[in-house]
Amino acid sequence: MSSPPGSGSGQPRRRVTWKPVERGLLLGDPLDVAPALLGKLLVHGERAGRIVEVEAYRGETDPASHAFRGRSARNATMFGRAGLLYVYLSYGMHWCANVVCGPEGIARAVLLRALEPVAGLDEMRAARATRRRDGRTPADRDLCRGPANLTCALGIEKVHDATDLVDGTTHAAGPVLVDDGTPSPEGAPARGPRVGISRATELEWRFWLAGSPYRS
């Protein structure tokens, strides 16, 4: 992958060639796919962030999953092929982004919880400031901390649901994909219970890059 475009004010933009991940990486169990996504890049147009925190969800066997009670209009994308982007509305106001994984027809997904901003920071700052009541721009460390903040920063909304993150589907604001990024640090990622849920809270299915100041 070539270098990201300038991320700060006054820096020149350079054309970037992104390299989507192989679909095979996403065909496994979410407990394997989730840590494998750490260090990859979530890309939307010229905005990109390195994935530093994720959560695994196992569909019909997971009481905390949207698909625990089966297929619905809301969760249909979870049953699609590995590599689709599953976008849903949380608390009636925030979009959350998930990478669909596992075999087609069996609902599996990895929730993207936090990113380290690496490209298009000016656009991210503007997007986040627009959504804040006080109109202030959050610190760069906080631009993509939390599922709702990262989708806001990258401009990901319901229209992007079912986008194929492997074939680099292009929308009006540019391609949406998961890029190979950089290798994660050696050693196992940190892991612990998922947050923001009320069921299956004892399962340690949240993974993050230990020491990252960008995790939620």
C-alpha positions as CSV (number, residue, x, y, z in Angstrom):
1,M,0.0,0.0,0.0
2,S,1.3,3.4,-0.8
3,S,1.6,6.2,1.8
4,P,-1.7,7.7,3.1
5,P,-2.6,11.2,1.8
6,G,-1.7,14.2,3.9
7,S,-3.8,14.0,7.1
8,G,-3.3,17.5,8.5
9,S,-3.9,21.0,7.4
10,G,-1.7,22.3,4.5
11,Q,-0.3,18.9,3.7
12,P,-0.4,17.9,0.0
13,R,-2.7,15.0,-1.0
14,R,-1.3,12.0,-2.8
15,R,-3.2,9.4,-4.7
16,V,-3.4,6.2,-2.7
17,T,-3.7,2.7,-4.0
18,W,-5.4,0.6,-1.3
19,K,-5.0,-3.2,-1.1
20,P,-8.1,-4.9,0.2
21,V,-7.7,-8.0,2.4
22,E,-8.2,-11.4,1.0
23,R,-11.7,-12.8,1.6
24,G,-10.2,-16.0,3.0
25,L,-9.1,-14.0,6.0
26,L,-12.7,-13.4,6.9
27,L,-14.1,-16.9,6.3
28,G,-13.3,-18.2,9.8
29,D,-15.0,-18.0,13.2
30,P,-15.4,-14.5,14.5
31,L,-13.1,-15.3,17.4
32,D,-10.3,-15.9,14.9
33,V,-11.3,-13.1,12.5
34,A,-11.6,-10.4,15.2
35,P,-7.9,-10.4,16.4
36,A,-6.8,-10.9,12.7
37,L,-8.4,-7.6,11.8
38,L,-6.3,-5.7,14.3
39,G,-3.8,-3.6,12.4
40,K,-5.9,-3.5,9.2
41,L,-7.3,-0.3,7.9
42,L,-10.9,0.7,7.5
43,V,-11.1,3.0,4.4
44,H,-13.8,5.3,3.1
45,G,-12.6,7.5,0.3
46,E,-9.6,9.4,1.5
47,R,-10.3,8.7,5.2
48,A,-8.8,5.7,6.9
49,G,-8.1,4.4,10.3
50,R,-6.1,1.5,11.7
51,I,-8.3,-1.0,13.5
52,V,-7.3,-1.2,17.2
53,E,-10.3,-2.6,19.0
54,V,-13.0,-5.1,17.9
55,E,-15.7,-7.5,19.3
56,A,-16.8,-10.9,18.0
57,Y,-20.5,-11.9,17.7
58,R,-21.6,-15.4,16.9
59,G,-25.2,-15.1,15.7
60,E,-27.7,-17.7,16.8
61,T,-25.5,-19.1,19.5
62,D,-24.7,-15.7,21.0
63,P,-27.4,-14.0,23.2
64,A,-25.8,-10.6,22.7
65,S,-26.0,-10.9,18.9
66,H,-28.6,-9.2,16.7
67,A,-29.1,-12.6,15.0
68,F,-29.7,-14.6,18.2
69,R,-33.4,-14.9,17.3
70,G,-32.9,-15.4,13.6
71,R,-33.0,-13.4,10.4
72,S,-34.8,-10.0,10.2
73,A,-34.8,-7.0,7.9
74,R,-32.4,-5.3,10.3
75,N,-29.8,-8.0,10.5
76,A,-30.1,-9.6,7.0
77,T,-26.6,-8.5,6.0
78,M,-25.1,-10.6,8.8
79,F,-26.2,-13.7,6.9
80,G,-24.4,-12.7,3.7
81,R,-21.0,-13.6,2.4
82,A,-17.8,-12.9,4.4
83,G,-16.5,-9.4,3.7
84,L,-19.8,-7.5,3.7
85,L,-20.2,-4.4,5.9
86,Y,-23.1,-4.7,8.3
87,V,-24.3,-1.2,9.4
88,Y,-27.0,-0.8,12.0
89,L,-28.6,2.0,14.0
90,S,-27.8,2.0,17.8
91,Y,-30.1,3.7,20.3
92,G,-32.0,5.3,17.3
93,M,-29.2,7.7,16.6
94,H,-25.7,6.2,16.1
95,W,-24.5,4.0,13.2
96,C,-22.2,1.0,14.1
97,A,-20.1,-0.9,11.6
98,N,-19.3,-4.6,11.5
99,V,-17.3,-6.9,9.2
100,V,-19.4,-10.0,8.3
101,C,-17.4,-13.2,8.6
102,G,-17.7,-17.0,8.4
103,P,-19.8,-19.1,5.9
104,E,-22.6,-17.4,4.0
105,G,-26.0,-18.1,5.5
106,I,-24.7,-18.3,9.1
107,A,-24.8,-15.0,10.9
108,R,-21.3,-14.0,12.2
109,A,-19.7,-10.5,12.5
110,V,-17.0,-8.5,14.1
111,L,-18.0,-5.1,15.5
112,L,-15.4,-2.3,14.9
113,R,-15.0,-0.5,18.2
114,A,-12.1,1.9,17.6
115,L,-9.6,3.1,15.0
116,E,-6.3,5.0,15.0
117,P,-6.8,7.8,12.5
118,V,-4.2,7.6,9.7
119,A,-5.6,9.5,6.7
120,G,-8.1,12.2,6.0
121,L,-8.0,13.7,9.5
122,D,-9.3,17.1,8.4
123,E,-12.5,15.4,7.1
124,M,-12.8,13.4,10.2
125,R,-12.4,16.5,12.4
126,A,-15.1,18.3,10.5
127,A,-17.5,15.4,10.6
128,R,-17.1,14.9,14.3
129,A,-17.5,18.6,15.1
130,T,-20.7,18.8,13.0
131,R,-22.3,16.1,15.2
132,R,-21.3,17.5,18.5
133,R,-23.7,19.8,20.3
134,D,-21.0,22.3,21.2
135,G,-19.5,22.2,17.7
136,R,-16.0,21.6,19.1
137,T,-13.5,19.4,17.4
138,P,-12.5,16.4,19.6
139,A,-8.8,15.6,20.1
140,D,-7.4,13.4,17.4
141,R,-7.1,10.6,20.0
142,D,-10.8,10.7,20.3
143,L,-11.9,11.0,16.7
144,C,-12.5,7.2,16.2
145,R,-12.8,6.0,19.8
146,G,-16.1,4.1,20.1
147,P,-18.3,2.5,17.4
148,A,-20.5,5.5,16.8
149,N,-17.5,7.9,16.7
150,L,-15.6,5.9,14.1
151,T,-18.6,5.7,11.7
152,C,-19.2,9.4,12.1
153,A,-15.5,10.2,11.5
154,L,-15.4,8.1,8.4
155,G,-18.8,9.1,7.1
156,I,-20.2,5.6,7.2
157,E,-24.1,5.4,7.3
158,K,-26.9,3.1,6.5
159,V,-26.4,3.5,2.7
160,H,-23.1,1.6,3.2
161,D,-24.8,-1.5,4.6
162,A,-24.0,-4.6,2.6
163,T,-21.0,-2.9,0.9
164,D,-18.4,-5.5,-0.1
165,L,-15.2,-4.5,1.8
166,V,-13.1,-6.9,-0.2
167,D,-13.9,-5.8,-3.7
168,G,-13.6,-2.1,-2.9
169,T,-17.1,-1.0,-3.7
170,T,-17.2,2.7,-4.6
171,H,-19.8,5.1,-3.2
172,A,-20.1,8.8,-3.9
173,A,-17.4,9.6,-1.3
174,G,-15.0,7.0,-2.6
175,P,-14.2,3.3,-2.0
176,V,-15.2,1.5,1.2
177,L,-12.9,-1.4,2.1
178,V,-10.7,-3.1,4.6
179,D,-7.0,-2.7,3.6
180,D,-4.2,-5.0,4.6
181,G,-2.7,-2.3,6.7
182,T,0.3,-3.1,8.8
183,P,1.1,-6.3,10.8
184,S,0.0,-6.2,14.4
185,P,2.7,-6.2,17.1
186,E,4.0,-9.6,18.0
187,G,2.3,-11.4,20.7
188,A,-1.4,-12.0,21.5
189,P,-3.7,-9.0,21.6
190,A,-5.3,-8.0,24.8
191,R,-8.8,-9.4,25.4
192,G,-11.7,-9.0,27.8
193,P,-15.5,-8.9,28.1
194,R,-17.6,-7.1,25.5
195,V,-19.1,-3.7,26.6
196,G,-22.4,-2.0,26.1
197,I,-24.4,-5.2,26.2
198,S,-26.6,-6.9,28.9
199,R,-26.3,-10.5,27.9
200,A,-23.3,-12.9,27.7
201,T,-21.2,-10.3,29.5
202,E,-18.9,-12.9,30.9
203,L,-17.5,-13.9,27.5
204,E,-14.1,-12.4,26.7
205,W,-14.8,-11.7,23.0
206,R,-13.4,-8.1,22.8
207,F,-9.9,-7.8,21.4
208,W,-7.6,-4.7,21.3
209,L,-4.0,-3.7,20.6
210,A,-2.4,-3.6,24.0
211,G,-1.1,-0.1,24.8
212,S,-3.0,1.7,22.0
213,P,-4.2,5.1,23.2
214,Y,-6.9,5.0,20.6
215,R,-9.0,2.2,21.9
216,S,-12.4,3.0,23.5
